[in-house]
Amino acid sequence: MDACTLGDLLDVVGGPSVRLQTAPAGLAVPVTEALLYDAHAPLTRAPGALLLAVGVRASAAGPLARAAAEAGMSGLVVRGPDGPLAEAESAGVALLSVDEDAAWHHVHLLLASAIGARPSATGSGLGDLFALADAVAAAVGGATAIEDPRQRILAYSTVPGQPVDEDRRTGILGLQVPGSPANSEQYRVLFAAEGVVRLPALAGSDNLPRLAVAVRAGGETLGSLWVVDDGGLAPDAEEALAQGASTAALLLLRARAAQELARHQNGDLLRRLLDGTADPAGAAHRLGMGLGPDGNPAPVRVAAFVLDSSVSAADVEQTALRLLDLVRLQCEARYGRRAVVLVDGVVYALLPALGERGGAPRRRTNRHGHRGLAEDIVGRAGQALRVPVRAGLGDVVGGLAEVRASRDDADLVLRVLGPELPVATVEEVRPRVTLLRLTEVLGERRELSAGGWRRVLAHDAEHGTEYARTLVAWLDAGCDMAGAARLLAVHANTCRYRLRQAQQQLGIDLDDPDERLVLWLQLRTLGGLGSRH
């Protein structure tokens, strides 16, 4: 297990809960444990520890900072903002602060949990479960499997010579217990029981009975342990299995904490990639997104998901968190552990893009591609949250250094989506997003927004004329009078009259191709006429 650093710890608990005041030795210093200060006991040497200044006012904690440094500790935690900043910097220890009304035992639990949940090098946090499965199998005398509540196999024993049956072989190959009504009934019996249960063999050529126990912690079911019973189990097999369940509960809790920590860290890293402040090389290592087969940075794409604006303000925050969980679950099921984060009400997911194409839009896309995934998520979210969800996919970019550009694309796509088109890639709506950006650019610059289009709209508003619509229809039709008439469902002479009046009354020069182009662009964007005629 990698050592937890001060930076790792702050990634998890930093912010409103725990604030960093100073770190003279940097954020890479190891943090090994959180200790409560006891004024009646000597301060023993504890390299890497964080000392919680229990019973000591922040402003009077200078001597404690020096004592912590002498004991080899990494930092001091005080209550309140007025801690001994100068003394901590002089002693070379980090100074952290929590709220003045924070309970020390809560702070200790928070820090200890975060330090203990440091993810392993593999990132799974489940490695010890395989060792436990082997230990249980040796003690009980039968092949053992450890499962989660969804009947996914997390670990299994590899003790030589222990008989297995077809159900075990199939489950291990797919890391999922085969589903059947008989199997479901056995799980119902197991989770209703208080302790170890003996279950008969399921129908099958070589299936064997099972010894099983639910794994629980604090009333929550975390999973289950299963042992193949070939008739040769140890006399104390039930007792050994129950003890194994207690150990499994601790390991599963630790694994879950490690996974949540990894998700939090990856989410924070994605947040910095999205705003362009993260180091791409370091992020690639952390996220497991290095080089593609051609030796270049692996291509990626940002997908953005947002709730329909009809969600009430009171419900939007909680519903957005549920959307975050749903997007994360679906992305991890498709691609493994993914970076997913909620930023300002939008859920962003970073997706590997090997095999995905940029370029020309494809409305009939592979269901296993990014667009298919986005459609699945939007459909599932609509059913689960009972709120419409929209999804925009940015362009495929060549590595993490360009994530911000893909995020900008995805944000633009979200702005042009609607009930008739809830999911789209940027290429599918490129004309719309281009006009949207042009509208913003034109509106920001006075010299770009000035011109005859304002006179046309003002005249229409004052006199009830339709010069603006006629001009846009004529320009859309390539300056063809008959085409404009068809778009407006009027006679060609009516179009001709309106255009002549606009030129005479408003000084519009329709013979100048440059003025025609600018007028069309301004009316379509700033005038808000779009493609309506």
C-alpha positions in Angstrom: 0.0 0.0 0.0 1.4 3.4 -1.0 2.1 5.8 1.8 -0.5 8.5 2.3 0.9 12.0 1.8 -0.3 15.3 3.1 -1.4 16.2 -0.4 -3.4 12.9 -0.6 -5.1 13.7 2.7 -6.1 17.2 1.6 -7.5 15.8 -1.6 -10.0 13.9 0.5 -10.8 16.1 3.5 -9.4 19.5 2.4 -11.8 22.4 2.0 -14.5 23.3 4.5 -13.7 20.5 6.9 -9.9 20.8 7.2 -7.9 23.8 6.0 -4.2 24.0 5.3 -2.5 27.0 6.9 1.1 26.2 5.9 3.2 23.3 4.7 6.8 24.3 5.0 8.0 20.8 4.1 5.6 20.5 1.1 2.6 18.3 0.4 4.6 15.2 -0.3 5.5 14.5 3.3 4.1 11.2 4.5 1.1 11.1 6.9 0.9 7.9 8.9 -1.7 8.4 11.6 -3.8 10.9 13.5 -3.1 11.3 17.3 -5.0 13.0 20.0 -2.8 15.2 22.2 -2.9 14.3 25.9 -1.5 17.0 28.2 -1.0 14.4 31.0 1.1 12.0 29.0 4.6 12.5 27.4 4.7 13.1 23.7 6.3 10.0 22.2 8.1 9.8 18.9 5.6 9.2 16.0 7.1 9.8 12.6 4.6 11.1 10.1 1.7 11.6 12.6 -0.7 14.5 12.7 -1.2 15.8 16.2 -4.6 17.0 17.2 -4.2 19.9 19.7 -6.9 18.7 22.1 -7.3 21.1 25.0 -4.9 23.7 23.6 -6.1 27.1 22.3 -4.9 27.7 18.7 -3.1 30.9 19.6 -1.2 29.1 22.4 -0.2 26.0 20.4 3.3 27.3 19.4 5.1 25.1 21.9 3.1 22.1 20.7 4.1 22.7 17.1 7.8 22.6 18.2 7.2 19.5 20.3 5.5 17.8 17.3 8.5 18.5 15.1 10.9 17.1 17.7 8.7 13.9 17.8 9.1 13.5 14.0 5.5 14.4 13.3 4.3 15.8 10.0 1.8 18.3 11.3 -0.4 19.9 13.9 -4.2 20.4 13.8 -5.7 23.2 15.8 -9.3 24.5 16.2 -9.8 28.0 14.8 -8.0 30.2 12.3 -5.4 31.9 14.6 -3.0 29.0 14.9 0.8 29.4 15.4 1.7 29.9 11.8 5.2 31.3 12.4 6.1 28.6 14.9 4.9 25.8 12.6 7.0 27.2 9.7 10.0 27.6 11.9 9.7 24.1 13.2 9.0 22.7 9.7 5.7 21.1 10.4 2.4 21.5 8.6 -0.4 23.5 10.3 -4.0 22.6 9.6 -7.1 24.1 11.2 -10.7 23.0 11.7 -13.8 24.9 12.8 -13.8 26.2 16.4 -16.9 24.2 17.2 -15.6 20.9 15.6 -15.7 17.9 17.9 -12.2 16.5 18.3 -13.4 12.9 18.1 -15.2 13.6 14.8 -12.0 15.3 13.4 -9.9 12.3 14.6 -12.3 9.8 12.9 -12.3 11.9 9.7 -8.6 12.1 9.5 -7.9 8.5 10.6 -10.4 7.1 8.0 -8.9 9.1 5.2 -5.3 8.1 6.1 -6.3 4.4 6.4 -8.3 4.5 3.2 -5.2 5.3 1.0 -5.7 3.3 -2.2 -3.3 0.4 -3.0 -1.0 0.5 -5.9 -3.5 -1.6 -7.9 -6.2 0.9 -7.1 -8.7 -1.9 -6.4 -8.3 -2.1 -2.6 -9.4 -5.7 -2.8 -6.0 -7.5 -2.9 -6.3 -8.7 0.8 -9.6 -10.4 0.0 -7.8 -13.1 -2.0 -5.5 -13.8 0.9 -8.5 -14.0 3.1 -10.3 -16.4 0.7 -7.3 -18.7 0.8 -7.1 -18.5 4.6 -10.8 -19.4 5.0 -10.6 -22.2 2.5 -7.7 -23.7 4.4 -9.4 -23.4 7.8 -12.9 -24.5 6.6 -11.7 -27.2 4.2 -13.5 -26.1 1.0 -13.1 -23.8 -1.9 -14.2 -20.3 -0.9 -15.6 -17.2 -2.7 -16.2 -13.7 -1.5 -19.1 -11.8 -3.2 -20.6 -8.3 -3.0 -24.4 -7.8 -2.5 -24.9 -7.9 -6.3 -23.5 -11.4 -6.5 -20.3 -10.3 -8.2 -17.3 -12.4 -7.2 -14.7 -10.2 -5.6 -12.1 -12.9 -4.6 -11.8 -16.6 -4.6 -9.5 -19.2 -3.1 -6.7 -21.0 -5.0 -5.9 -23.7 -2.5 -4.8 -26.8 -4.6 -6.8 -30.0 -4.4 -10.1 -28.6 -3.2 -13.1 -29.8 -5.3 -15.2 -27.3 -7.3 -18.3 -27.6 -9.3 -19.8 -26.1 -12.5 -21.4 -23.2 -10.7 -18.0 -22.2 -9.2 -16.2 -22.5 -12.4 -18.7 -20.5 -14.4 -18.8 -17.8 -11.6 -15.1 -17.4 -11.5 -14.7 -17.2 -15.3 -17.3 -14.3 -15.4 -16.7 -13.0 -11.9 -20.5 -13.1 -11.6 -22.7 -15.8 -10.0 -24.9 -17.4 -12.6 -28.5 -16.2 -12.2 -31.4 -18.6 -11.7 -34.6 -18.7 -9.6 -33.1 -21.4 -7.4 -30.0 -19.3 -6.8 -32.1 -16.2 -6.0 -34.0 -18.3 -3.4 -30.7 -19.3 -1.7 -29.6 -15.7 -1.5 -33.0 -14.8 0.1 -32.5 -17.5 2.7 -28.9 -16.5 3.3 -29.6 -12.7 3.8 -32.6 -13.5 6.1 -30.4 -15.6 8.4 -28.4 -14.3 11.4 -25.4 -16.6 10.9 -24.0 -19.4 8.8 -26.4 -21.4 6.8 -26.1 -24.8 5.0 -27.6 -24.8 1.5 -28.4 -27.8 -0.7 -26.9 -28.4 -4.1 -28.6 -26.7 -7.0 -29.9 -28.9 -9.8 -27.0 -29.8 -12.1 -24.7 -32.6 -13.0 -21.9 -32.0 -10.5 -23.1 -29.2 -8.3 -22.3 -29.5 -4.6 -23.9 -28.1 -1.4 -22.7 -24.8 0.1 -21.9 -23.3 3.5 -22.5 -19.6 3.4 -22.7 -16.5 5.6 -23.6 -12.9 5.1 -21.0 -10.3 5.7 -22.4 -7.3 7.6 -21.2 -4.2 9.4 -23.5 -2.0 11.5 -26.6 -3.6 10.1 -25.5 -3.1 6.5 -25.0 -6.1 4.2 -21.6 -5.8 2.5 -21.5 -9.2 0.8 -21.3 -12.9 1.5 -18.8 -15.8 1.9 -19.5 -19.1 0.2 -17.7 -22.5 0.7 -18.1 -25.5 -1.5 -19.1 -28.5 0.7 -17.9 -31.8 -0.7 -18.5 -33.6 2.6 -15.0 -33.1 3.9 -15.3 -29.8 5.7 -13.6 -29.2 9.1 -15.6 -29.9 12.2 -15.5 -26.3 13.2 -16.2 -25.1 9.7 -19.2 -22.9 10.7 -17.2 -21.1 13.4 -14.2 -20.6 11.1 -16.5 -19.2 8.4 -18.2 -16.8 10.8 -14.8 -15.5 11.9 -13.8 -15.1 8.2 -17.0 -13.0 7.7 -15.9 -10.6 10.5 -12.5 -10.1 8.8 -14.1 -9.8 5.4 -16.4 -7.0 6.8 -13.3 -5.0 7.8 -11.6 -5.6 4.5 -14.7 -4.7 2.5 -15.1 -1.5 4.4 -11.5 -0.6 3.8 -11.8 -1.5 0.1 -14.9 0.7 -0.2 -13.2 3.6 1.5 -10.2 3.2 -0.8 -12.4 3.2 -3.8 -14.3 6.3 -2.6 -10.9 8.0 -2.0 -9.7 7.1 -5.5 -13.0 8.4 -7.0 -12.7 11.6 -5.0 -9.1 12.1 -6.1 -9.8 11.3 -9.7 -12.8 13.6 -9.6 -10.6 16.4 -8.3 -8.0 15.7 -10.9 -10.7 15.8 -13.7 -12.0 19.1 -12.3 -8.5 20.5 -12.8 -8.1 19.0 -16.3 -11.4 20.5 -17.3 -10.2 24.0 -16.3 -6.7 23.5 -17.7 -4.8 23.7 -14.5 -3.6 20.0 -14.1 -0.4 18.6 -15.3 -1.3 16.2 -18.2 1.6 13.9 -17.7 0.9 13.4 -14.0 -2.8 13.1 -14.7 -2.2 10.4 -17.3 -0.3 8.3 -14.7 -3.0 8.8 -12.1 -5.9 8.0 -14.4 -4.2 5.2 -16.2 -4.5 7.0 -19.6 -1.0 7.0 -21.0 0.0 6.4 -24.6 -2.0 4.8 -27.4 -0.7 1.9 -29.6 0.9 4.4 -31.9 3.0 5.9 -29.1 1.1 9.2 -29.0 -1.1 10.3 -26.0 -4.2 8.2 -25.9 -7.2 10.1 -27.3 -10.1 11.1 -24.9 -13.4 12.8 -25.0 -15.5 14.7 -22.5 -19.2 13.8 -22.1 -21.4 16.3 -20.2 -24.8 15.5 -18.6 -27.2 18.0 -17.2 -30.7 17.9 -15.7 -33.6 19.6 -17.5 -34.1 23.2 -16.4 -37.6 22.2 -15.2 -36.1 20.7 -12.0 -37.0 22.9 -9.0 -34.2 24.7 -7.2 -35.0 22.8 -4.0 -34.4 19.5 -5.6 -31.7 20.2 -8.2 -28.7 19.7 -5.9 -29.8 16.2 -4.6 -31.0 15.1 -8.0 -27.6 16.2 -9.6 -25.8 14.0 -7.0 -28.0 11.1 -8.0 -27.2 11.8 -11.6 -23.5 11.8 -10.7 -23.8 8.3 -9.2 -25.7 7.0 -12.2 -23.2 8.4 -14.7 -20.3 7.0 -12.7 -21.9 3.6 -12.4 -22.6 3.3 -16.1 -19.1 4.6 -17.2 -17.4 2.2 -14.8 -19.5 -0.7 -16.0 -18.5 0.1 -19.6 -14.9 1.3 -19.2 -13.7 0.4 -15.7 -12.8 3.0 -13.1 -13.4 6.4 -14.8 -13.0 10.0 -13.8 -16.4 11.5 -13.2 -17.1 14.8 -11.4 -20.0 17.3 -10.7 -19.2 20.9 -11.5 -21.8 23.7 -11.3 -24.7 21.3 -11.8 -23.1 19.5 -14.8 -21.8 16.0 -14.6 -18.6 15.5 -16.6 -17.1 12.1 -17.6 -13.7 11.6 -19.2 -13.9 8.7 -21.6 -11.2 6.8 -23.5 -11.6 7.4 -27.2 -9.5 4.6 -28.9 -11.7 3.4 -31.8 -14.0 6.5 -31.6 -14.0 8.7 -34.6 -14.1 12.5 -34.8 -14.8 14.1 -38.1 -18.1 13.7 -39.9 -21.2 13.3 -37.8 -22.7 9.9 -37.6 -26.3 9.8 -36.3 -26.6 6.1 -36.5 -23.7 5.2 -34.1 -22.5 2.0 -32.6 -24.4 1.3 -29.4 -21.1 0.5 -27.7 -19.6 3.8 -28.6 -19.7 7.1 -26.6 -23.0 8.2 -28.1 -24.6 4.9 -27.4 -23.4 5.1 -23.8 -24.8 8.7 -23.5 -28.1 7.6 -24.9 -28.3 4.7 -22.4 -27.5 7.0 -19.5 -30.0 9.6 -20.6 -32.7 6.9 -20.9 -31.9 5.3 -17.5 -31.6 8.7 -15.8 -35.0 9.8 -17.1 -36.6 6.6 -15.6 -34.7 6.6 -12.3 -34.8 10.4 -11.6 -38.1 11.1 -13.4 -36.5 14.2 -14.8 -35.3 14.7 -18.4 -31.5 14.6 -18.8 -29.5 15.9 -21.8 -26.0 14.8 -22.8 -23.4 16.6 -25.0 -20.2 15.0 -26.2 -17.2 17.1 -27.0 -14.8 16.4 -29.8 -12.3 13.5 -29.6 -9.0 15.2 -28.6 -5.4 13.9 -28.7 -4.7 13.4 -25.0 -5.3 14.9 -21.6 -3.6 18.2 -22.5 -6.6 19.0 -24.7 -9.4 18.0 -22.3 -10.4 21.6 -21.8 -11.2 22.0 -25.5 -13.4 18.9 -25.5 -15.1 20.2 -22.3 -15.8 23.5 -24.1 -17.3 21.6 -27.0 -19.5 19.6 -24.6 -20.8 22.7 -22.9 -21.7 24.3 -26.2 -23.6 21.2 -27.2 -25.6 21.2 -24.0 -26.8 24.7 -24.8 -28.3 23.8 -28.2 -30.0 20.6 -27.2 -33.7 20.4 -26.6 -36.5 17.8 -26.1 -36.3 16.9 -29.8 -32.6 16.2 -29.6 -31.5 15.3 -26.0 -28.2 13.7 -27.0 -25.6 14.8 -29.6 -21.9 15.0 -30.4 -20.4 18.3 -31.3 -20.1 17.3 -34.9 -23.8 16.5 -35.2 -24.7 20.1 -34.2 -21.6 21.9 -35.5 -23.6 24.5 -37.4 -25.7 25.3 -34.3 -22.8 25.7 -31.9 -20.9 27.7 -34.5 -23.7 30.2 -34.8 -24.0 30.3 -31.0 -20.4 31.2 -30.6 -20.7 33.8 -33.4 -23.6 35.3 -31.6 -21.5 35.7 -28.4 -18.6 37.1 -30.3 -20.7 39.6 -32.3 -22.5 40.7 -29.2 -19.3 41.4 -27.2 -17.9 43.8 -29.8 -19.6 47.1 -30.6 -18.1 47.3 -34.1 -19.4 43.8 -34.9 -22.9 44.4 -33.7 -23.5 47.8 -35.4 -25.2 48.0 -38.7 -28.5 48.1 -40.6 -30.0 45.1 -38.9 -30.9 47.2 -35.9 -32.8 49.7 -38.2 -34.7 46.8 -39.9 -35.9 45.3 -36.6 -36.8 48.7 -35.1 -38.9 49.5 -38.2 -40.7 46.1 -38.0 -41.4 46.7 -34.3 -42.8 50.2 -34.9 -44.7 49.7 -38.1 -45.7 46.0 -38.0 -43.7 45.2 -41.2 -41.9 42.0 -41.9 -38.8 43.3 -43.6 -36.4 41.3 -41.3 -38.1 37.9 -42.0 -38.2 38.6 -45.7 -34.6 39.6 -45.8 -33.5 36.4 -44.0 -35.7 34.2 -46.2 -34.3 35.8 -49.4 -30.7 35.4 -48.2 -31.4 31.8 -47.1 -32.8 31.1 -50.5 -29.6 32.3 -52.2 -31.1 35.6 -53.2 -33.8 33.8 -55.2 -37.1 35.6 -55.1 -39.2 32.5 -55.8 -37.4 30.5 -53.2 -37.9 33.3 -50.6 -41.6 33.4 -51.4 -41.9 29.6 -50.9 -40.2 29.9 -47.5 -42.6 32.7 -46.4 -45.7 31.2 -48.1 -46.4 34.5 -49.9 -46.4 35.7 -53.5 -43.0 36.6 -55.1 -44.3 40.1 -55.7 -44.8 40.6 -52.0 -41.2 39.6 -51.3 -40.0 41.9 -54.1 -42.0 44.9 -52.7 -40.8 44.3 -49.1 -37.1 44.2 -50.2 -37.5 47.3 -52.3 -39.1 49.2 -49.4 -36.3 48.1 -47.0 -33.7 49.4 -49.4 -35.4 52.7 -49.9 -36.6 53.4 -46.4 -33.7 52.0 -44.4 -30.7 52.4 -46.6 -30.0 48.7 -47.0 -27.7 48.0 -50.0 -28.6 44.5 -51.2 -26.3 44.9 -54.2 -23.2 44.7 -52.0 -22.4 41.0 -51.3 -20.4 41.9 -48.2 -23.4 43.9 -46.7 -25.7 41.0 -47.6 -23.5 38.5 -45.8 -23.1 40.7 -42.6 -26.8 41.5 -42.6 -27.8 37.8 -42.8 -25.3 36.9 -40.1 -26.5 39.6 -37.7 -30.2 38.9 -38.3 -29.7 35.2 -37.8 -27.6 35.5 -34.7 -28.1 38.8 -32.9 -31.6 39.3 -34.3 -32.6 35.9 -33.0 -34.4 35.0 -36.3 -32.6 31.6 -36.6 -34.0 29.5 -39.4 -37.6 30.7 -38.7 -39.4 32.4 -41.6 
